[in-house]
Structure formats: structure tokens, C-alpha cells
């Protein structure tokens, strides 16, 4: 089995195990694991391809943007989840900022090298 296939399977397990808590209202912590599973699926697909091209970065940036929209929804409308886990919410915001910086830095390095 390829390494990318194992990553896809782990991503699917994360997604399927966190669907029920998200549907029942546990938005703060479960969405982070759900988004992480989706990212593992995308990484596994591109590992099976053998290279990362522009579509990989577009996929990762779109996942990050959707996660920012979910956090914005929790902040604006999900008052119960936000007020119960305010520190967890800020930690998730910080992690999403760090991850977007990491992906952006990786993209800029690949673009400078000309290997996109």
C-alpha cells in the first residue's frame, strides 16, 4: 500500500468519526479534527500522484478558507459553543493562522525555485 493511500484512509477515519459530534453541535473541537482529516485526504491524493502542483496549494488554501468561515460562524452565531470553550476557540484560531503561514511559506519557496 502506498503512503498516500494510508494517509487517505486516516483522513477518512477522522472525517467519519467527527461527523456526528459536528452534527450534534460540538463545533469548536470537532471541526478542527474534521478539517485535519480533509487535509489528510488532500495530502494523500497528491502523495499518490507523486508531486505537488498549483492545484495542491489551491485545495489547501480553499480548505483553510472554509475553516475560517466555520470559525467566523462559531464566533458570530454559535454563542453557546463559543462561551463554553473560549480558550479552545482562540487556540484553534492561532493554529489556523500558523497553518496558513506554513502553507504560504511552502508555496512561496516552490514559486521562487520555479518548481511549480
C-alpha positions in Angstrom: 0.0 0.0 0.0 1.3 3.4 -0.9 1.9 6.0 1.8 -0.7 8.3 0.2 -3.3 5.6 0.5 -2.7 5.2 4.2 -3.0 9.0 4.6 -6.3 8.9 2.8 -7.6 6.2 5.0 -6.6 8.0 8.2 -8.2 11.2 6.8 -11.5 9.3 6.1 -11.4 7.8 9.6 -11.0 11.3 11.1 -13.8 12.7 8.9 -16.3 9.9 9.6 -15.6 9.9 13.4 -16.2 13.6 13.7 -19.3 14.0 11.6 -21.7 13.0 14.4 -20.3 15.4 17.0 -20.4 18.3 14.5 -24.0 17.5 13.6 -25.0 17.4 17.2 -23.5 20.9 17.9 -19.9 20.3 19.2 -18.4 22.7 16.7 -15.3 24.0 18.4 -13.1 21.0 18.8 -14.7 18.6 16.3 -14.3 20.9 13.3 -10.6 21.1 13.8 -10.3 17.3 13.6 -12.7 17.2 10.7 -10.7 19.8 8.8 -7.5 17.9 9.6 -9.0 14.8 8.2 -10.0 16.6 5.0 -6.4 17.9 4.7 -5.0 14.4 5.1 -7.2 13.2 2.3 -5.9 16.0 0.0 -2.3 15.4 1.0 -2.8 11.6 0.4 -4.2 12.2 -3.1 -1.2 14.3 -4.0 1.2 11.9 -2.5 -0.2 9.2 -4.7 0.3 11.5 -7.7 3.9 11.9 -6.7 4.1 15.7 -6.9 2.6 18.9 -5.6 1.4 21.3 -8.2 -0.7 24.5 -8.2 -3.9 22.6 -7.6 -2.5 21.3 -4.3 -2.0 24.8 -3.0 -5.4 25.9 -4.2 -7.0 22.9 -2.5 -5.2 23.6 0.8 -6.0 27.4 0.7 -9.7 26.6 0.0 -9.8 24.2 3.0 -8.2 26.9 5.2 -10.7 29.5 3.9 -13.6 27.2 4.6 -12.3 26.6 8.1 -12.0 30.3 8.7 -15.7 30.6 7.6 -16.6 27.9 10.1 -14.7 29.8 12.9 -16.4 33.0 11.9 -19.8 31.3 12.1 -19.0 30.0 15.5 -17.8 33.4 16.6 -20.9 35.3 15.3 -23.8 32.8 15.8 -22.7 29.9 17.9 -22.7 31.6 21.3 -23.0 28.5 23.5 -20.0 26.8 21.9 -18.0 29.9 21.9 -18.7 30.9 25.5 -18.1 27.4 26.9 -14.7 27.0 25.2 -13.4 30.5 24.7 -9.7 29.4 25.2 -10.1 26.4 22.9 -11.6 28.8 20.3 -8.6 31.1 20.5 -6.1 28.2 20.3 -7.9 27.0 17.1 -7.6 30.5 15.7 -3.9 30.5 16.4 -3.4 27.1 14.9 -5.2 28.1 11.7 -3.1 31.2 11.4 0.1 29.1 11.9 -1.0 26.6 9.3 -1.9 29.2 6.7 1.6 30.8 7.3 3.2 27.4 6.8 1.4 26.7 3.6 2.0 30.2 2.3 5.7 29.9 3.0 5.9 26.5 1.3 4.1 27.9 -1.7 6.4 31.0 -1.9 9.5 28.8 -1.7 8.3 26.5 -4.5 7.4 29.5 -6.6 10.9 31.1 -6.2 12.6 27.8 -7.1 10.4 27.6 -10.2 9.2 24.1 -9.5 5.5 24.7 -9.5 
